[in-house]
């Protein structure tokens, strides 16, 4: 797992954030690979500026991208928790998860919880959704987006960039 703060250049992060607010076509149709997964807010980004900019940022951070498998935005409203899931069922596919809110306060919750292969269900790794932070991980790693607190009235937004 690799965690990168200030992942995208500031102008590109601002452009992505504004796109997600004003232009993305959100629907409550997202589903994970797990058969029993819950729906989440979803916006396909594969035909936007996002894939090229994310790939360029990964390259700048020394991460090679040979093939892009999917690029989309996830959204969670308050008290909407995701279920544990994997992003890939075969080896070699990684996910770059980018936190896309302009602001995030600790009391809003909304961390991503990863269950590492050598941990029991009570152990794991929490990643806080700070703006423009990216976490890159093996797509087979079980994880979930924890619910934003009921005091948060917006949409917790991430972009998932799946690649090999």
Beta strands, then each sheet from edge to edge (+ up, - down):
strand 1: 2-4
strand 2: 27-30
strand 3: 40-44
strand 4: 68-76
strand 5: 94-99
strand 6: 112-114
strand 7: 125-127
strand 8: 134-138
strand 9: 143-145
strand 10: 156-163
sheet 1: 1+ 8- 5+ 10- 4+ 3- 2+
sheet 2: 7+ 6- 9+
end
